[in-house]
């Protein structure tokens, strides 16, 4: 399978039969590697209701027929009124899907919708587990992700709105993934970071392999 970084916190996961998109903030993102109308996908995962994560989810879903996956309140307030296909869940729930499965996991961050929770996702495709942390600070629940045997962890390092590089290193220590891709940095001046310094620290401590992707670059598993 392929993991393509499209900028900010947006990733395209592509298997032999399915295309999954996470947090499609493309329009208005000067670092985005693709435009929304270039994408044809089957599922769109949205971690929370802030504009830089909801992004183009509705327009892509309407054009392609993709199903949007989010927590119940996000679906109810943002996506159900748009008359698009949805799958709703909540923290701790795992659902089977044609491509494998997905599980909602905790994230500590504002949701953008009253009463809703932010989340991350553990998405299993072709036997590989991808953890997209969403926007989050360092949370103790990350220690339970070690049992998931994560193949690739997508972790924010921007600081200010999410955990910064130092806390992200601690997150790697808790999660114990085989590989890490940093995200949610350099989109705006306030979250400018050096991902290579993060990579150096994680690998110096032998915690995991780190792959720094520029928008448009792909990691193949």
Buried (B, 14 or more C-beta within 10 A) or exposed (E): BEBBBBBBBBBBBBBEEBBBBBBBBBEEBEBBBBEBEEBEBBBBBBBBBBEBBBBBBBBBBEBBEBBBBBBBBBBBBBBBEEEBBBBBBEBEBEEEBEBBEBBBBBBBBEBBBEEBBBBBBBBBBEEBBBBBBBBBBBBEBBEEBEEBEBBBBBBBBBBBBBBBBEBBBEBBBBBBBBBBBBBBBBBBEEBEBBBEEBBEBBEEEEBBBBBBBEBEBEBEB
